[in-house]
Amino acid sequence: MLSAFSSALRTPDLRKKLLFTVAIVGIYRFGATLPSPGVSYSNVQACIKLTESDTNGVLNLLNLFSGGALLQLSVFALGIMPYITASIILQLLTVVIPRLEQLRKEGQSGQAKITQYTRYLTLGLAVLQASAFVALARTGQLFNNMCDQDDPAYQIIPENTGIPMWLTLSLLVMTMTAGTGVVMWLGELITDRGVGNGMSVLIFTSIAARLPGEGWSIKESSGTGKFFLVIGLVLVIIALVVFIEQAQRRIPVQYAKRMIGRRMYGGTSTYIPLKVNQAGVVPVIFASSLLYLPQLYLQFFDQNKLKGYQVWIQNYLANPTHWLYIAVYFLLIIFFTYFYVSITFNPTEVAENMKKYGGFVPGIRPGKPTADYLDFILSRITLPGALYLGLISVLPNFFFIWLNQQQYQNFPFGGTAVLIMVGVGLETVKQIESQLMQRNYEGFLR
C-alpha cells in the first residue's frame, strides 16, 4: 500500500489528484467544526462533556459518520448520511419500481438519471433530518435529556437573542441542508478530479478524525497497559477484516465461440466473483437503526404512563453491555445480511445475461439450472459473511464490558468503523494501483 502511494506521488498527474483530494478533505473537516448560526458553541461543548457517557445508540452512529459534527450542530452536521440513506432507498426501490429497474439496465445514461434522483432525495431527507435534530437539540433529547434547556448555561439554541425563534430555527435547518448539498458536491469532486470514491473517502475521513481523541481517552481512563493491548487487538481485527473483505468464491464461466459477420467472438474463460461479505456495511446500519426504534417510539407517548417499559428498554435494548442487546443486534445483522444480498444480487438475472451472450458454468446447463446453482452457492457463502459482520459489530460491546466504561459507546476501533475504514482503504489503493498500471501500459506502448 505504501509503495502504491509513493509511486503515485512520483507521478505528476496522480500527485495532483492526491493533493486535490487532501485539499477537499481539509475543507470538509473545516465545515465539520464550523458552528451553525444560532447555536451556542460553548453550551454545546458543555453538554457534550456532561453526556459523553449517555447518548442514544443511533445518534452515536450518526455522530461517528459525521466526524463528531452532529452533536455540535455544525454546518456539516448531517455529513454524508442523507446521501447514504437516499442511495440505499433508491437501490431497494429499484427492485419494486419497474421504471428504476429499466433505468438501471440502460447503462451509463440510466445511472446518471438515478444519480439525479438520489440527489433530490438526499436534499429532501436532509430537510427532514435537520428539522428532527434541531427539534431534539432544542428540547434536550439530542443529549438524552441530560442538559436542562431551562438553564442558560446548557441552552443549545439560546432564546434571548432578540431574533424570533422561528427565524433562527429556519435558518439553522437551511444551513444544515445546504451543508449536506456542499458535502455531496465535495464528494463528487473527489470522484471526478481526485482519487475516486468521493463519498467513501469523506466517511473515512470522518471516522479517522475521531481516532486520536478516543484513543487518548482510553489511555487516560484505563492506563497505558490496556491502551496498548487495545491497539494490539485492533491490529488483529484489521487483519481479519482485510482477509475477509478480500475473500471471494470465483464461479468459472466459459463463453462459447460465435461467428458474427466475418469475425469469431467468444471462446474465453472468466469467473463471477462472489464476495464473502457481499452486503458490505449496510446490514449493520439497518440493525443499529432498528434497535433505536423502541426508544424513538417511547418519545411520542406520556413518559409517566410508560415508565415501566422505558426502564426495561433502557436496561436491556439500549444498554450495549447487556447480553440481550448483543444477541438481538447480532441476529438482526444476520437477518439483514441475507435480506440485502437477496435484493442486490439476482441469480436469475445473472443466469439470463450469461445465456444471452453464450456463457455457461462448466458442468451446469444454462438458464434455470445456472440460476439455482448460483443461488445455492450464494446462500452458503452468505452465512460466514453474516457471522463475520455480526462478530465484528458486537466486538465493541465486549470492549465496553472489559473496560467497564460506558463512555466508549463511540468506540471507533471496532464494528462499523473498522469495516468502513478498511473497505474504503482497500478500494482507494485499488483505484491508485489501477491508474498507475494504466500509465505504465501507456509508457510501454509509447
TORLO-934477 format. One line per field, with one value per residue (C-alpha): y, x, z; residue number from 1; residue in one letter. Coordinates in pm, whole numbers, padded with zeros to 5 digits. Each point is the difference from the previous one (the first is absolute). Layout:
# residues N
north (Y  ...);
east (X  ...);
up (Z  ...);
k (NUM  ...);
r (A  ...);
//
This chain:
# residues 446
north (00000  00243  -00081  00086  00339  00072  -00090  00221  00295  -00041  00018  00366  -00069  -00225  00235  00280  -00230  -00094  00362  00101  -00273  00116  00358  -00107  -00208  00308  00207  -00277  -00014  00379  -00004  -00280  00227  00325  00081  00061  00341  00016  -00280  00072  -00182  00030  -00142  -00287  -00090  00011  -00239  -00236  -00022  -00053  -00277  -00166  -00324  -00002  00061  -00192  -00279  00106  00358  -00139  -00171  00317  00208  -00244  00030  00380  00011  00137  00284  -00113  00060  00339  00097  00133  00101  -00355  -00159  -00244  -00107  -00256  -00204  00148  -00099  -00353  -00036  00129  -00238  -00299  00101  00036  -00333  -00173  00175  -00122  -00347  00133  00276  -00123  00346  00001  -00357  00108  00298  -00227  -00221  00297  00032  00331  00225  -00183  00009  00377  00036  -00213  00215  00310  -00153  -00087  00363  00125  -00262  00089  00363  -00103  -00235  00271  00239  -00267  -00107  00358  00088  -00309  00064  00368  -00095  -00259  00255  00263  -00241  -00155  -00349  00016  -00040  -00247  00269  00039  00372  00220  00233  00237  00067  00270  -00178  -00307  00152  -00131  00262  00311  00168  00351  00124  00255  -00212  -00187  -00367  -00117  00198  -00145  -00356  00049  00143  -00289  -00261  00172  00024  -00370  -00097  00220  -00159  -00343  00127  00134  -00331  -00187  00235  -00044  -00378  00021  00224  -00265  -00262  00202  00180  -00186  -00360  -00117  -00135  00351  -00079  -00292  00214  00259  -00268  -00138  00350  00048  -00325  00048  00348  -00157  -00257  00217  00141  -00335  -00173  00266  -00029  -00376  00066  00262  -00204  -00359  00040  -00060  -00379  -00034  00266  -00197  -00322  00166  00113  -00358  -00134  00268  -00113  -00360  00113  00202  -00300  -00218  00258  00037  -00378  -00040  00307  -00139  -00353  -00107  -00309  00002  -00172  -00100  00112  -00119  00189  -00200  00112  00189  00118  00355  00119  -00099  00004  -00265  00109  -00181  -00301  00176  -00104  00228  -00022  00155  00127  -00058  00180  -00151  00339  00069  00243  00236  00211  00061  -00277  00156  00338  -00159  -00193  00306  00210  -00269  -00036  00370  -00018  -00109  00304  00227  -00154  00081  00368  00046  -00107  00110  -00096  -00049  -00261  -00193  00027  -00379  -00057  00285  -00144  -00347  00138  00215  -00297  -00265  00136  00324  -00137  -00114  -00209  -00216  -00349  00054  00311  -00186  -00305  00204  00215  -00309  -00173  00315  00033  -00361  00054  00325  -00153  -00271  00253  00253  -00264  -00147  00347  00116  -00326  -00169  -00347  -00030  00327  -00096  -00340  00156  00250  -00281  -00204  00301  00040  -00370  -00047  -00302  -00149  -00320  -00300  00209  00049  00364  00163  -00112  -00267  00272  00232  -00277  -00075  00367  00030  -00313  00134  00346  -00131  -00207  00273  00265  -00187  00050  00359  00066  -00159  00206  00324  -00088  -00087  00309  00222  -00132  00012  00359  -00115  -00246  00284  00196  -00291  -00061  00367  00039  00343  00126  00288  -00228  -00005  00204  -00260  00042  -00304  -00268  -00080  00237  00233  -00269  -00150  00336  00113  -00326  -00026  00357  -00035  -00315  00153  00320  -00195  -00203  00322  00139  -00327  -00022  00355  -00075  -00316  00196  00250  -00280  -00157  00337  00044  -00352  00057  00327);
east (00000  00280  00179  -00316  -00025  00372  -00023  -00309  00184  00278  -00254  -00092  -00360  -00077  00184  -00239  -00298  00128  00068  -00342  -00161  00190  -00115  -00366  00032  00140  -00301  -00232  00159  -00013  -00374  -00046  00137  -00167  -00299  -00336  -00168  -00211  00186  00199  00329  00106  -00332  00027  00344  -00134  -00282  00239  00222  -00304  -00155  00300  -00080  -00375  -00106  -00246  00154  -00118  00110  00345  00007  -00106  00244  00277  -00078  -00002  00336  -00152  -00176  -00356  -00002  00166  -00270  00267  -00051  00081  -00184  -00197  00314  -00048  -00272  -00297  00177  00068  -00363  -00125  00231  -00123  -00365  00047  00181  -00285  -00266  00173  -00135  -00355  -00040  00032  00105  00309  00080  -00014  00229  00250  00018  00056  00362  00176  -00290  -00245  00246  00038  -00377  -00007  00284  -00210  -00295  00237  00108  -00359  -00087  00315  -00106  -00352  00136  00244  -00291  -00181  00310  00112  -00347  -00002  00348  -00074  -00321  00189  00269  -00252  -00183  00322  -00072  00305  00205  -00246  -00164  00319  00028  -00267  -00114  -00148  00354  00167  00336  -00131  -00232  00113  -00205  -00018  -00339  00073  00189  -00251  -00063  -00333  00047  -00178  00246  00299  -00129  -00080  00347  00158  -00190  00086  00368  00025  -00187  00230  00295  -00120  -00018  00356  00124  -00164  00172  00338  -00037  -00075  00305  00220  -00157  00048  00330  00153  00083  -00362  -00261  -00067  -00288  00190  00312  -00203  -00143  00351  00117  -00283  00075  00378  -00039  -00134  00276  00259  -00248  -00164  00337  00128  -00315  00063  00358  -00105  -00278  00130  00377  00284  -00012  -00360  00060  00276  -00197  -00294  00233  00125  -00355  -00088  00285  -00124  -00355  00124  00197  -00312  -00218  00250  00010  -00379  -00061  00239  -00143  -00225  -00136  00079  -00258  00168  -00184  00076  -00120  -00065  00145  -00237  00038  -00130  00057  00353  00132  00012  -00107  -00001  00200  00132  -00002  -00080  -00165  -00275  00149  -00239  00138  -00036  -00119  -00235  -00218  00273  -00083  -00369  -00138  00181  -00159  -00345  00038  00122  -00290  -00258  00131  -00060  -00367  -00129  00168  -00140  -00347  -00009  00070  -00342  -00196  -00047  00317  -00185  -00236  00281  00252  00033  00053  00249  00206  -00004  00108  00273  00135  -00016  -00049  00198  00284  00288  00152  -00310  -00011  -00352  00111  00302  -00208  -00275  00260  00185  -00315  -00126  00330  -00024  -00361  00073  00308  -00210  -00274  00233  00193  -00326  -00101  00330  00105  -00252  00124  -00277  00102  00368  -00079  -00214  00273  00255  -00232  -00062  00372  00076  00150  -00038  00143  00192  -00212  -00318  -00265  -00082  -00319  -00185  00258  00268  -00223  -00066  00371  00090  -00276  00131  00357  -00113  -00217  00291  00262  -00225  -00006  00371  -00030  -00296  00176  00310  -00202  -00178  00319  00187  -00296  -00046  00372  -00026  -00270  00245  00253  -00257  -00033  00376  00087  -00297  -00069  -00326  00176  00127  -00333  00180  00279  00156  00231  -00254  -00327  -00129  00301  00258  -00216  -00035  00359  00153  -00245  00061  00376  00015  -00219  00207  00325  -00154  -00100  00353  00159  -00233  00091  00370  -00035  -00180  00286  00259  -00178  -00008  00372  00067  -00207  00176);
up (00000  00089  -00325  -00195  00170  -00047  -00369  -00034  00157  -00256  -00284  -00072  -00102  00296  00237  -00102  00064  00345  00096  -00130  00212  00308  -00061  -00029  00318  00178  -00111  00119  00345  00028  -00072  00255  00276  -00116  00229  -00164  00052  00313  00183  00316  -00050  00367  00123  -00249  00133  00358  -00094  -00180  00310  00221  -00211  -00164  00186  -00069  -00358  -00218  -00205  -00346  00070  00083  -00339  -00182  00205  -00092  -00373  00026  00179  00321  -00187  00073  00376  -00062  -00253  -00237  -00364  -00114  00294  -00217  -00183  -00274  00175  -00198  -00322  00129  00107  -00335  -00189  00202  -00051  -00378  -00012  00182  -00211  -00316  00076  00053  -00264  -00363  -00123  00225  -00104  -00363  00068  00173  -00309  -00235  00105  00054  -00106  00227  00289  -00046  00031  00316  00142  -00067  00186  00285  00029  00019  00260  00196  00033  00103  00266  00113  00068  00204  00193  00066  00131  00223  00144  00061  00181  00207  00084  00108  00232  00134  -00138  -00226  00319  00156  00219  00204  -00082  00159  -00277  00259  00124  -00218  00046  -00188  -00260  -00338  -00184  00225  00010  00129  -00306  -00133  -00311  -00041  00079  -00315  -00211  00189  -00039  -00369  -00067  00190  -00202  -00329  00097  00087  -00320  -00209  00179  -00113  -00358  00026  00148  -00288  -00247  00171  -00023  -00372  -00049  00160  -00225  -00321  00064  00295  00078  -00037  00244  00127  00237  00152  00048  00192  00230  00050  00093  00250  00181  -00008  00152  00321  00046  00183  00251  00077  00029  00241  00213  00033  00109  00255  00160  -00027  00007  -00243  00027  -00113  -00264  -00172  00041  -00177  -00279  -00039  -00018  -00254  -00226  00022  -00085  -00297  -00132  00033  -00175  -00286  -00043  -00007  -00217  -00261  00019  -00288  -00168  -00372  -00218  -00332  -00315  -00354  -00307  -00315  -00333  -00227  -00358  -00049  -00356  -00087  00353  00265  00350  00332  00100  00310  00364  00289  00341  00214  00329  00291  00304  00344  00124  -00290  00200  00124  00304  -00084  00231  00296  -00071  -00035  00326  00194  -00128  00082  00354  00055  -00102  00347  00160  -00272  00043  00370  -00061  -00165  00308  00358  00185  00332  -00145  -00168  00281  00038  -00373  -00013  00283  -00162  -00338  00155  00200  -00273  -00355  00046  00213  -00225  00279  00061  -00154  -00141  -00190  -00139  -00101  -00169  -00178  -00123  -00128  -00173  -00188  -00122  -00113  -00186  -00163  -00164  -00079  -00166  -00198  -00133  -00125  -00150  -00170  -00230  -00109  -00261  -00167  00002  -00150  -00274  -00090  -00020  -00223  -00226  -00072  -00028  00345  00222  00318  -00085  00096  00048  -00266  -00093  00121  00311  00107  -00002  00204  00253  00021  00060  00261  00176  00009  00111  00284  00133  -00031  00161  00333  00084  -00125  00230  00298  -00076  -00011  00323  00189  -00116  00088  00357  00080  00133  00242  00155  00017  00203  00242  00021  00051  00236  -00146  -00152  -00172  -00276  -00179  -00267  -00010  -00347  -00004  -00083  -00167  -00264  00017  -00078  -00276  -00172  00046  -00123  -00291  -00114  00047  -00214  -00271  -00010  -00033  -00284  -00176  00029  -00115  -00302  -00103  00046  -00210  -00271  -00018  -00007  -00295  -00179  00055  -00131  -00315  -00070);
k (1  2  3  4  5  6  7  8  9  10  11  12  13  14  15  16  17  18  19  20  21  22  23  24  25  26  27  28  29  30  31  32  33  34  35  36  37  38  39  40  41  42  43  44  45  46  47  48  49  50  51  52  53  54  55  56  57  58  59  60  61  62  63  64  65  66  67  68  69  70  71  72  73  74  75  76  77  78  79  80  81  82  83  84  85  86  87  88  89  90  91  92  93  94  95  96  97  98  99  100  101  102  103  104  105  106  107  108  109  110  111  112  113  114  115  116  117  118  119  120  121  122  123  124  125  126  127  128  129  130  131  132  133  134  135  136  137  138  139  140  141  142  143  144  145  146  147  148  149  150  151  152  153  154  155  156  157  158  159  160  161  162  163  164  165  166  167  168  169  170  171  172  173  174  175  176  177  178  179  180  181  182  183  184  185  186  187  188  189  190  191  192  193  194  195  196  197  198  199  200  201  202  203  204  205  206  207  208  209  210  211  212  213  214  215  216  217  218  219  220  221  222  223  224  225  226  227  228  229  230  231  232  233  234  235  236  237  238  239  240  241  242  243  244  245  246  247  248  249  250  251  252  253  254  255  256  257  258  259  260  261  262  263  264  265  266  267  268  269  270  271  272  273  274  275  276  277  278  279  280  281  282  283  284  285  286  287  288  289  290  291  292  293  294  295  296  297  298  299  300  301  302  303  304  305  306  307  308  309  310  311  312  313  314  315  316  317  318  319  320  321  322  323  324  325  326  327  328  329  330  331  332  333  334  335  336  337  338  339  340  341  342  343  344  345  346  347  348  349  350  351  352  353  354  355  356  357  358  359  360  361  362  363  364  365  366  367  368  369  370  371  372  373  374  375  376  377  378  379  380  381  382  383  384  385  386  387  388  389  390  391  392  393  394  395  396  397  398  399  400  401  402  403  404  405  406  407  408  409  410  411  412  413  414  415  416  417  418  419  420  421  422  423  424  425  426  427  428  429  430  431  432  433  434  435  436  437  438  439  440  441  442  443  444  445  446);
r (M  L  S  A  F  S  S  A  L  R  T  P  D  L  R  K  K  L  L  F  T  V  A  I  V  G  I  Y  R  F  G  A  T  L  P  S  P  G  V  S  Y  S  N  V  Q  A  C  I  K  L  T  E  S  D  T  N  G  V  L  N  L  L  N  L  F  S  G  G  A  L  L  Q  L  S  V  F  A  L  G  I  M  P  Y  I  T  A  S  I  I  L  Q  L  L  T  V  V  I  P  R  L  E  Q  L  R  K  E  G  Q  S  G  Q  A  K  I  T  Q  Y  T  R  Y  L  T  L  G  L  A  V  L  Q  A  S  A  F  V  A  L  A  R  T  G  Q  L  F  N  N  M  C  D  Q  D  D  P  A  Y  Q  I  I  P  E  N  T  G  I  P  M  W  L  T  L  S  L  L  V  M  T  M  T  A  G  T  G  V  V  M  W  L  G  E  L  I  T  D  R  G  V  G  N  G  M  S  V  L  I  F  T  S  I  A  A  R  L  P  G  E  G  W  S  I  K  E  S  S  G  T  G  K  F  F  L  V  I  G  L  V  L  V  I  I  A  L  V  V  F  I  E  Q  A  Q  R  R  I  P  V  Q  Y  A  K  R  M  I  G  R  R  M  Y  G  G  T  S  T  Y  I  P  L  K  V  N  Q  A  G  V  V  P  V  I  F  A  S  S  L  L  Y  L  P  Q  L  Y  L  Q  F  F  D  Q  N  K  L  K  G  Y  Q  V  W  I  Q  N  Y  L  A  N  P  T  H  W  L  Y  I  A  V  Y  F  L  L  I  I  F  F  T  Y  F  Y  V  S  I  T  F  N  P  T  E  V  A  E  N  M  K  K  Y  G  G  F  V  P  G  I  R  P  G  K  P  T  A  D  Y  L  D  F  I  L  S  R  I  T  L  P  G  A  L  Y  L  G  L  I  S  V  L  P  N  F  F  F  I  W  L  N  Q  Q  Q  Y  Q  N  F  P  F  G  G  T  A  V  L  I  M  V  G  V  G  L  E  T  V  K  Q  I  E  S  Q  L  M  Q  R  N  Y  E  G  F  L  R);
//
